[in-house]
Every structure is written in structure tokens, then in C-alpha cells.
Amino acid sequence: MRSFPADLAQAQQEWSATYRQLAERPGRTELRRRLHRLSTQLFFHPYWQQRRPSPTAWWELRHLGRPSDRGVG
């Protein structure tokens, strides 16, 4: 798995957490605005200026935002 800049990975983790909160409480304007702001931050991050994002890169980045499976099993 490739390594992403720390701020890009953090933004993805925040995006995922916000998305989960919005799923639990739909219609929350502040959550929709935060999700939009984070989406913009992710899509236009300087990291993508150096390389074109592939579907695999997006998947790997999104995987960083998922809750950890540690401790399960």
C-alpha cells in the first residue's frame, strides 16, 4: 500500500467519520457542509498535482479512513 501525506490521510479519516455521523443523523446541515469541505480538500490536495489519482489510489486512501479492525477476532 502506498504512503500518503499525513494531512491527506487525516482528511480522509475525518471525511469517513463525518460520513458515518451523517448516515446516523441525516439532514444535519453542519455535517453536510463539513463533508463537502473535506471532499474538496481531498480532491484538490497538492499530492494529486504530482500524479493523477487512479481508482486504486482512491481505494487505498479511503481504506485509511475506515475504522481499524485491530482487536477483533
C-alpha positions in Angstrom: 0.0 0.0 0.0 1.3 3.4 -0.9 2.0 6.1 1.7 0.1 9.3 1.6 0.9 12.7 3.2 -0.2 12.8 6.8 -2.6 15.7 6.2 -4.3 13.9 3.3 -4.7 10.7 5.4 -6.1 12.8 8.3 -8.6 14.5 6.0 -9.7 11.1 4.7 -10.2 9.8 8.2 -12.2 12.9 9.1 -14.3 12.5 5.9 -15.1 8.9 6.8 -16.0 9.8 10.4 -18.2 12.7 9.2 -19.9 10.4 6.6 -20.7 7.9 9.3 -22.2 10.6 11.5 -24.3 11.9 8.7 -25.6 8.4 8.0 -26.7 8.2 11.6 -28.2 11.7 11.6 -29.3 12.6 8.1 -30.2 16.1 7.2 -27.7 17.7 9.5 -26.6 20.8 7.6 -23.3 21.3 9.5 -22.3 17.7 8.7 -23.1 18.1 5.0 -21.1 21.2 4.9 -18.1 19.6 6.6 -18.3 16.6 4.3 -18.3 19.0 1.3 -15.3 20.9 2.7 -13.4 17.7 3.3 -14.3 16.3 -0.1 -12.8 19.5 -1.7 -9.7 19.3 0.5 -9.2 15.6 -0.5 -9.8 16.1 -4.3 -7.7 19.2 -4.7 -4.9 18.2 -2.4 -1.4 19.1 -3.8 -0.5 15.4 -3.6 -2.7 14.8 -6.7 -0.9 17.5 -8.7 2.2 15.3 -8.9 0.3 12.2 -10.0 -3.1 11.5 -11.4 -5.3 9.7 -8.9 -6.1 6.2 -10.1 -9.1 4.2 -8.8 -6.6 2.1 -6.8 -5.1 5.1 -5.2 -8.6 6.4 -4.2 -9.4 3.0 -2.7 -6.2 2.9 -0.7 -6.8 6.4 0.6 -10.4 5.5 1.5 -9.2 2.4 3.3 -7.2 4.6 5.6 -10.4 6.2 6.8 -12.1 3.1 7.8 -12.3 2.1 11.4 -9.5 -0.2 12.5 -10.1 -3.9 12.7 -7.5 -4.3 15.4 -8.7 -6.2 18.4 -11.3 -8.1 16.5 -11.0 -11.8 16.1 
